[in-house]
Amino acid sequence: MSQGVSTGDLEALLRVTAPNYVGETPPDVAFGTAETPVGGVVLAVTSRGVVACSFESEHTVFARIYRDVGRFIGPDPRRLDPVRRELDAYFAGKLRAFTVPFDLRLATPFARTVLPMMVAVGYGSVTTYQEIAGRIGRPQALRAVANAITANPVCLVVPCHRAIDSSGSIGSYAGGTPAKEHLLRMEGVLN
């Protein structure tokens, strides 16, 4: 779950990178948070799409974005609100697949080959790390595939919670095991 910082801390972070932002010039990266039934997530959206939907702390996500994506980071409800609406609809049972575009720049090059495979795993379905390794033509890369899926920077939007271990164990999840169990139960995979 999100380690969290106070709203004041988040506003201070944003003032450092967008000190003159007054809403006239949109930031390169829209940055904010959203509350979900499985915990708070940090959101970031670029011109390409959602670059972060993360259970990590605001500081951790902010630092990674600042280093790897762009330094003009600020609030921009016009770009954040569509993601928040889709998250709300998903948790209300009204959305089965996210339609907001995503940006995998925060993922490793290997993860960029793995994570798109997860988008094809439909609501209420699961796949295994082994199946994904086979689909990308790397059947021996099971651990690397599992690590790439667990480190997904755009959780929920790219449904990494739908990957489980071949043994039937639900495996790891960035938001923690209880969050993954909740998501799989909500989708009807678990009783």
C-alpha positions in Angstrom: 0.0 0.0 0.0 1.1 3.6 -0.5 3.6 4.7 2.1 1.9 8.1 1.8 2.9 11.6 2.5 0.6 14.4 3.6 -1.0 16.7 1.1 1.2 19.5 2.3 4.3 17.4 1.5 3.0 16.5 -1.9 2.3 20.2 -2.6 5.8 21.1 -1.5 7.2 18.5 -3.9 5.2 19.9 -6.7 6.3 23.5 -5.9 9.9 22.5 -6.3 9.5 21.4 -9.9 6.7 23.7 -10.9 7.2 26.8 -8.8 5.5 29.1 -11.3 2.7 26.8 -12.3 -0.6 28.6 -12.2 -2.6 26.4 -14.5 -1.8 28.3 -17.7 1.0 26.1 -18.9 0.3 22.4 -18.2 3.1 20.4 -16.7 4.9 17.8 -18.8 3.9 15.2 -16.2 0.6 15.5 -14.3 1.0 14.2 -10.8 -1.4 13.3 -8.0 -3.0 10.5 -6.0 -6.2 8.5 -5.9 -7.8 6.4 -3.2 -9.0 2.9 -4.1 -10.5 0.1 -2.0 -7.1 -1.6 -2.0 -5.2 1.5 -0.9 -3.9 4.8 -2.2 -2.1 5.0 -5.5 0.2 7.6 -7.0 -0.8 8.7 -10.4 1.3 10.3 -13.1 0.3 11.0 -16.7 2.4 12.2 -19.6 1.4 13.2 -23.1 1.7 9.5 -24.0 -0.5 8.2 -21.2 -0.4 6.9 -17.6 3.2 6.5 -16.6 2.5 5.6 -13.0 -0.3 4.0 -11.1 1.7 2.9 -8.2 1.3 1.7 -4.6 4.8 3.1 -3.8 5.2 6.4 -1.8 4.7 9.7 -3.5 8.4 10.5 -2.9 9.6 7.3 -4.6 7.4 7.7 -7.6 8.1 11.5 -7.9 11.9 10.9 -7.8 11.7 8.2 -10.5 9.6 10.4 -12.7 11.9 13.4 -12.1 14.9 11.3 -13.0 13.5 9.3 -16.0 10.6 11.2 -17.5 10.5 14.9 -17.0 11.2 17.7 -14.5 8.2 19.9 -15.1 5.8 18.0 -12.8 2.6 19.4 -11.4 -1.1 19.0 -10.8 -3.3 18.8 -13.9 -6.8 17.5 -13.2 -7.6 17.6 -16.9 -5.2 14.6 -17.4 -5.5 12.9 -14.0 -9.3 12.9 -13.7 -9.9 10.4 -16.6 -7.7 7.9 -14.8 -9.5 8.5 -11.5 -12.9 8.0 -13.2 -11.8 4.7 -14.8 -10.4 3.5 -11.4 -13.7 4.4 -9.8 -15.7 2.6 -12.5 -13.4 -0.5 -12.3 -13.9 -0.8 -8.5 -17.7 -0.1 -8.9 -17.8 -3.1 -11.3 -18.7 -1.0 -14.3 -15.4 -1.2 -16.2 -13.6 -4.4 -17.1 -10.7 -3.0 -19.2 -9.0 0.3 -18.8 -9.1 2.5 -21.9 -6.7 5.2 -20.9 -3.4 4.9 -22.7 -0.4 3.9 -20.8 3.3 4.9 -21.0 5.8 2.2 -20.0 8.9 4.5 -19.8 9.3 3.6 -16.1 9.5 -0.1 -16.9 12.7 -1.9 -17.8 13.3 -2.8 -21.4 12.5 -6.4 -20.6 9.3 -5.5 -18.7 8.2 -3.5 -21.8 8.0 -6.9 -23.6 6.2 -8.6 -20.7 3.6 -6.1 -19.5 1.7 -5.7 -22.8 0.9 -9.4 -22.6 -1.0 -8.7 -19.4 -3.4 -6.4 -21.2 -4.7 -9.4 -23.1 -5.7 -11.2 -19.9 -9.3 -10.3 -19.6 -11.3 -9.4 -16.5 -12.1 -12.5 -14.4 -9.2 -14.5 -16.0 -5.7 -15.3 -14.9 -2.5 -16.4 -16.6 0.7 -17.8 -15.1 4.1 -16.3 -15.1 5.1 -19.5 -17.1 2.5 -18.8 -19.8 3.7 -15.2 -20.2 7.4 -16.4 -20.4 6.3 -18.8 -23.2 4.4 -16.1 -25.1 7.4 -13.8 -25.2 9.6 -16.7 -26.4 11.6 -16.9 -23.2 10.3 -20.0 -21.3 13.4 -20.1 -19.1 13.0 -16.5 -18.0 10.3 -17.4 -15.4 11.9 -15.4 -12.5 12.6 -12.4 -14.7 9.0 -12.4 -16.0 7.6 -12.6 -12.5 9.8 -9.7 -11.4 8.8 -7.6 -14.4 5.1 -8.2 -13.6 5.5 -7.5 -9.9 7.4 -4.3 -10.7 4.7 -3.0 -13.0 4.7 0.8 -12.8 1.1 1.1 -14.0 -0.7 -1.3 -11.7 -4.4 -1.8 -12.2 -4.3 0.0 -15.7 -2.0 -2.9 -16.9 -3.6 -5.7 -14.9 -0.6 -7.4 -13.4 -2.7 -8.8 -10.6 -4.0 -11.4 -13.1 -0.7 -13.3 -13.2 -0.3 -16.2 -10.7 2.2 -18.9 -10.0 1.9 -22.2 -11.9 1.3 -23.9 -8.6 -1.9 -22.0 -8.1 -0.4 -19.6 -5.5 -1.5 -16.0 -6.3 2.2 -14.8 -6.2 3.5 -11.4 -5.4 1.9 -8.0 -6.0 3.2 -4.5 -5.7 0.1 -3.5 -3.6 0.6 -6.6 -1.3 -1.1 -10.0 -1.1 -4.3 -8.7 0.5 -4.8 -6.2 -2.4 -4.2 -8.9 -5.0 -6.6 -11.2 -3.2 -9.2 -8.4 -3.1 -8.8 -7.7 -6.9 -9.1 -11.4 -7.9 -12.1 -11.9 -5.6 -13.7 -8.8 -7.0 -13.2 -10.2 -10.5 -14.6 -13.5 -9.5 -11.4 -15.5 -9.8 -11.3 -16.3 -6.0 -14.2 -17.2 -3.8 
